[in-house]
Amino acid sequence: MNPDAGPRPQLPAQREAAEAAQSRTQLLFRSFLLTVLGAAFVYSLNVSYVWLSGILTLAAWVLGVVVVVRTVRLRQSRILLYGTISGLVVSAVLGSLVAFSAMFFSQVSAVQECSRNALTDRALNSCTADFGKSLPPALRQP
């Protein structure tokens, strides 16, 4: 018989340390989610704030990686892991949008300004057509 085969009761100090680590990981997860949502909100406001959205997206990536590492290393809840991976996918898409907006800043700001002033669907379609014409030929749709 193996006397060590059963589950061992955790010592109070170990239990407190585990709860503190879980609380810290949950705080980091909440910070990660708020950073992703903040980056998306700032991006949707105005293209002039693309720099702030880029900074928030980079911060979200760092926080997301930290949460994934802590979740795996400390064997915490799988919902944190799945939520963080989903948030990292969203922030990757947001990062590509931010990069595109930064590369074509003048075109994106022009279409945004045109769309704000468009009162009809026809004017909005004209803004979209002008944006398509202003892109480099390799990015235009046939």
C-alpha positions as CSV (number, residue, x, y, z in Angstrom):
1,M,0.0,0.0,0.0
2,N,1.1,3.5,-0.8
3,P,0.3,5.9,2.0
4,D,0.9,8.9,-0.3
5,A,-1.7,7.8,-2.8
6,G,-4.6,10.0,-1.6
7,P,-5.1,13.7,-2.0
8,R,-3.1,15.7,0.5
9,P,-4.9,18.4,2.5
10,Q,-3.5,21.8,1.7
11,L,-1.9,23.7,4.5
12,P,-3.6,27.1,5.3
13,A,-0.6,29.0,4.0
14,Q,-0.6,27.1,0.7
15,R,-4.4,27.7,0.3
16,E,-4.0,31.4,1.0
17,A,-1.1,31.6,-1.6
18,A,-3.3,29.8,-4.2
19,E,-6.2,32.1,-3.5
20,A,-3.9,35.1,-3.8
21,A,-2.5,33.9,-7.1
22,Q,-5.9,33.3,-8.4
23,S,-7.1,36.7,-7.3
24,R,-4.1,38.3,-9.0
25,T,-4.7,36.4,-12.3
26,Q,-8.3,37.4,-12.3
27,L,-7.3,41.1,-11.8
28,L,-4.9,40.8,-14.7
29,F,-7.6,39.2,-16.8
30,R,-10.0,42.1,-16.0
31,S,-7.3,44.6,-16.9
32,F,-6.7,42.7,-20.2
33,L,-10.4,42.8,-21.1
34,L,-10.7,46.5,-20.3
35,T,-7.6,47.2,-22.3
36,V,-8.9,45.4,-25.4
37,L,-12.3,47.1,-25.1
38,G,-10.6,50.5,-24.6
39,A,-8.5,50.0,-27.7
40,A,-11.5,49.1,-29.7
41,F,-13.5,52.1,-28.4
42,V,-10.6,54.5,-29.1
43,Y,-10.2,53.1,-32.6
44,S,-13.9,53.6,-33.3
45,L,-13.9,57.2,-32.1
46,N,-11.6,58.9,-34.6
47,V,-8.7,57.8,-36.8
48,S,-6.7,60.6,-35.3
49,Y,-6.3,58.6,-32.1
50,V,-4.8,55.6,-34.0
51,W,-1.6,56.0,-31.9
52,L,-3.5,55.6,-28.6
53,S,-5.3,52.6,-30.0
54,G,-2.0,51.1,-31.0
55,I,-0.5,51.6,-27.5
56,L,-3.6,50.0,-25.9
57,T,-3.5,47.1,-28.3
58,L,0.2,46.4,-27.5
59,A,-0.6,46.6,-23.8
60,A,-3.5,44.2,-24.3
61,W,-1.1,41.7,-26.0
62,V,1.4,41.9,-23.1
63,L,-1.4,41.5,-20.5
64,G,-2.9,38.6,-22.5
65,V,0.4,36.7,-22.7
66,V,0.9,37.2,-19.0
67,V,-2.6,35.9,-18.1
68,V,-2.1,32.9,-20.4
69,V,1.2,32.0,-18.8
70,R,-0.1,32.5,-15.3
71,T,-3.2,30.4,-16.1
72,V,-1.3,27.5,-17.5
73,R,1.5,27.6,-14.9
74,L,-0.7,27.9,-11.9
75,R,-3.3,25.5,-13.4
76,Q,-6.2,27.9,-12.9
77,S,-9.7,28.0,-14.4
78,R,-10.0,27.0,-18.1
79,I,-12.5,29.8,-18.6
80,L,-9.7,32.3,-18.0
81,L,-7.6,30.6,-20.6
82,Y,-10.3,30.4,-23.2
83,G,-11.4,34.0,-22.5
84,T,-7.8,35.3,-22.8
85,I,-7.2,33.4,-26.1
86,S,-10.4,34.8,-27.5
87,G,-9.4,38.3,-26.4
88,L,-5.9,37.8,-28.0
89,V,-7.6,36.9,-31.3
90,V,-9.8,40.0,-31.1
91,S,-6.7,42.2,-30.3
92,A,-4.8,40.6,-33.2
93,V,-7.6,41.7,-35.6
94,L,-7.7,45.1,-33.9
95,G,-3.9,45.3,-34.3
96,S,-4.2,44.7,-38.0
97,L,-6.9,47.4,-38.3
98,V,-4.6,49.8,-36.4
99,A,-1.7,49.0,-38.7
100,F,-3.8,49.4,-41.8
101,S,-5.1,52.8,-40.5
102,A,-1.6,53.9,-39.7
103,M,-0.2,52.9,-43.1
104,F,-3.0,54.6,-45.0
105,F,-3.7,57.4,-42.5
106,S,-4.6,60.1,-45.0
107,Q,-7.0,57.9,-47.0
108,V,-8.7,56.6,-43.9
109,S,-9.1,60.0,-42.3
110,A,-10.5,61.4,-45.6
111,V,-13.1,58.6,-45.9
112,Q,-14.0,59.1,-42.2
113,E,-14.5,62.8,-42.7
114,C,-16.5,62.2,-45.9
115,S,-18.7,59.7,-44.1
116,R,-19.4,62.1,-41.3
117,N,-20.6,64.7,-43.7
118,A,-22.6,62.3,-45.9
119,L,-26.3,62.7,-45.4
120,T,-27.6,60.2,-47.9
121,D,-26.7,56.6,-48.9
122,R,-25.6,57.9,-52.3
123,A,-23.1,60.3,-50.7
124,L,-21.9,57.5,-48.4
125,N,-21.4,55.2,-51.4
126,S,-19.5,58.0,-53.1
127,C,-17.2,58.2,-50.1
128,T,-16.5,54.5,-50.2
129,A,-15.8,54.6,-54.0
130,D,-13.4,57.5,-53.5
131,F,-11.6,55.6,-50.8
132,G,-11.3,52.5,-53.0
133,K,-9.8,54.7,-55.8
134,S,-7.3,56.3,-53.4
135,L,-5.8,53.0,-52.3
136,P,-2.7,51.6,-54.1
137,P,-3.7,49.4,-57.2
138,A,-2.6,46.2,-55.4
139,L,-5.2,46.7,-52.7
140,R,-8.1,47.6,-54.9
141,Q,-10.9,45.2,-55.5
142,P,-11.6,44.3,-59.2
